[in-house]
């Protein structure tokens, strides 16, 4: 059976399992007295939907006058080519799907047990890029922040295991529209106080630390890969809140073009684990990932 037919046959099962993770995460958040960040849209999945999004992305890049030939060479045309040649870029919706399953089946379980598991959202102010210059930023600069936190904990005698992933959002500061690269980390080992002591904050960084209530829910949130504009506003009580909107077409095209220049593995890091583990995860066979994700133990005719 081809990988295309295999995915199509299990399309509804995959969607149901993703929705199940959302429900589990919401229940865990409620039990912990927290508000779950994700929503049902993060669990959407359809074979036709991925194809449509891929076509629309190519259209956005072409309409913005960017290098559409380079972009098309960086993405898959369908599931059929996932097993041939090197992995494509993080702009590819099919690669994002495989990365999401990798995070949910291989990485999130590493952080599922035990106490002292936290997420950290960390952005360095100096990493912000004006619209039109996102190609000047390299993901290694953001991932160094993950390594720095891990190393600082080690120097303090605190053992930790860390997974980090780079994300780029759009913000507006004093009328200027800026891309803000940042990292999402999930860290196991340090207490909140131990982590707070090494995670940088104002004025050079923007950071937030939260206790993890469901590692699968965190995995879904980390792998949303959405071209979002984060808008700050003041509610009726005078409290600062954030609203998430879609980027404008030209900004979304630049965002897509940046992701097309970087492979999925370039945007992720594991620290505190055996060497080569990330490489092993990123080379996981998609069919086996789906089987593991769905709990299919026996190999049938598929």
N, C-alpha and C positions, 0 to 999 in steps of 0.2 A: 504494500500500500504506500502511495506517495505521501510525503509529509503534508502536502496541501490537503489531500483527502482526510488524512489523519486529524489535522487541526479542524477541518470543517465538521467532521463527524463528532468531535468533542467540543464544538463551539459553545453549546448551551451549558455543558458541564463546567467549562472554564469560567463562563460568565457567572454561573451560580456560585462557584467556589469563591470568586472574587467578591461577590456580594455577601457571601457568608463571612468573609474576613471583616468586611465593613460592619456587619451586625455584631460580630464578636468584639471588635474594637470599641464600638459604641457602648456595649454592655459593660466592658471592662472599665471604660472611662467613667460611666455612671457609677459603678461600684466604688471607684476611687475618688468620686466627687469632682470629676474633671469634665471638660468639654472636648469631645473628639474633633480633631482638626479636619479630618477627611469627610467626604460625603459620597453619596451614591454614584456621582459622576466619575469618581476615581476607579470604579469597578466596571465601567462599561467595556465591553469587548464584542467585536463582531469582525468576521473575516472581510465582509464587504466594507465595513467602516474603516478598517485599516487601509484598504486599497484606495478608498475615496480620499482619505486624509493625505496619503502619499501623493496622489495626483494633484490635490489642492496645494500642497506644499511646493511642488515643482512650479505650479502656476504662479504662486506668490513670488518665488525667486526670479522667475522670468519677468514678471511684471515690474519688479523693482530694478531691472537692468543688471542683475548680478550674473555671475558665471553659471548659467544653468547646466552647461555640459559637465562642469566639474561637480555640480551638485548631484546630477543624475548618476554620475559614476560612483558617488559616495553612498547611494541607497540601493536597497533591493527592489526588484519589481514585484516580488511576491515571496511566499514562504519557500518556493522551490529552490531558490538559490542560497538559502541559509547554510546548506551543507557544502557549498562549493567555494573554494578560495578563502581568503582571510575575512574576518568579520568586517562589516561595513561601519559607517560612522554612526554617531549618536543622533544624527538627524533622521535616521531611518526608523520608521514606525515599527517595522518588523524586528529590528535589533532592539528597540526599546521594549517590545513585548518579551523577547528572550531575556533581556536584562532584568525585567520585572520578575519573571518567574525564577531567575537565578537568585535574586535578592530574597524572594519569599520562601523558596525551598532550600537554599543552601546557606544563606547568610543570616536571615532573621532568626532561625532556630538557635544559632550560636549565642544569641542574646536573650533567649526566652526564659531561662531558668536563673534562679538566685536573686539576691538583693542587689541594690546599688546599680541599677541600669538606668541611664539617662540619655536624653537626646540633647544635642547642642546645635543651635543655629548660629553660625559665626560669619560675619562679613567684615572685611577690612575697608575702611573708608577710602584708602588710597587705590584700591582695586577698581573703583567705579570708573566707568568709561562713558563719555558723551555719545549720544546716538550718532552713528556714522563711523565710530572708531572701535567697535567691539573686537575687531580682528587683531587689535593690539594686545589683547589679554590672553595669557596662556593659563590653562587649568592647573598646571604645576604650582603656580603661585598660590592658588587657593588650597591645594592639597598639602602644601608645606605647613599650613596652619594646623592640619590634623596631626602631622608628624611632630610639630612643636608641642602641642598639648600632650601627646603620648609621651614624648621625651621628658617634658617637665614633670609629669607624674612619676616617671621612672626615677628621676633624680631625687624625688622626695620619698622614694621607697614605696610607692603605691603601684601595685601591678594593675594593668588595664589592658583591655582588648577593645579595639576601635574599628568601626567601619565608617567611612566617609564618602560622600558623593557631592560633586559640584553641580550647582544650579545657577541659572542666570535669570534674574527678574528685571523689570523696568520700574524705576521710581522717578519722582520729580522732586527736586530740591531747589528752592528759591527760583522757581520758574524754569530751571534747566532739567531736561529729560535725560536720565542717566541709566545705563545698564549697571546692575549691581550683582556681580558674581559673588556667590557665598557658598558655604559648605553646610551640609546637614550631617551630623555625626550621631551615631549611637555608640555609647561607651559603657562598658561593663567593668566594675571593679571599685572605682573611687566613690566615696560618699559625696553628697551634694556640696558639703563644705570643702572637701579636698578638690573637687572639680572647680568650684568657684575660685579657688586660690590660683589656678593656672589658666583659666579661660580669660583672655583679655577682654576689656570692655572700653567704655568711653575714656578719652575722646577719639581714639584712633580706630576703635572697633565697635561694632554693634553686635551684641550677643544675647542669647536667651538659653537658659538651661531648664529642662523639664524632666520629671521622672517618667519613665516609660511604664505605661499601663498595659500595652499589648504590642509585642515586637512586630507582629504581622501588620498591624495598623500603621506602625512607623514605616515599615517597608513599603506599603502602598503609598504613603505620603511622600517618601523619598523618591519614588520612581514615577511621579505624575508627569514630569517632562512637559509642563504647560507653559506657553508663552504669555506669562501673566504680567500685568501692571499692578503694582501694589500702591494703593492710594490711601494716605492717612487722612482722617477726618475726626472732628470732635463731636461726640454724641450730646444728647440733651443734658446729660449730667456733667458735661465738661471733661469727659474721659476720652483719651486718644484711642481710636480704633482704626483698623485697616480694612479696606475693601479691595477685592481682587477683580480686575477687569482683564479682558483680552487686549493684547497689544494691537495697535493699528497695523494695517497690512504691510507697509514699508518697514516698520520696526520688526514685525514678525519675520519678514524675509531676511533681515540682517541677522536676527537671532537664529534662524534656521541655517543660514550660511555659515555662521560660527560653529554650530554643532556639526555641520557637515565636514568641517576641517579637523575634527577630533573623534577618534574611536571611542567606543563605550568604555573600554578599559582605561583610557586616559583620564576619565572622570571619576574613577573609583579608587579607593585605597583601603587596605586592611593593615592594621598594625597590632602587634602583640600575638600574632598567629605564626604558624610555621611558614617559612619562605615558599613562595610559589603557589600559595593557596588561591590567590585571586586569579592567577593565570589558569589554574585548574578549573575554577568555577566558570570563567569566561569562555572556556572551551567545551562546556557541557553540551551534550547533544540535546537538541530541542525536543525530540520525541521522548527522550528519557525524562527531561524536565517536566513535560506535561504529565507523563505517567506518575511521577513522584508528587507533583502538585495536586493531582486528582486522587492520589492514593490507589492507583492501579498497580496491584502487586504481580499479577500474572500476565505474561505476554501471550496475547491471543494472536489472531490473524493480523492485527494491526501492527 
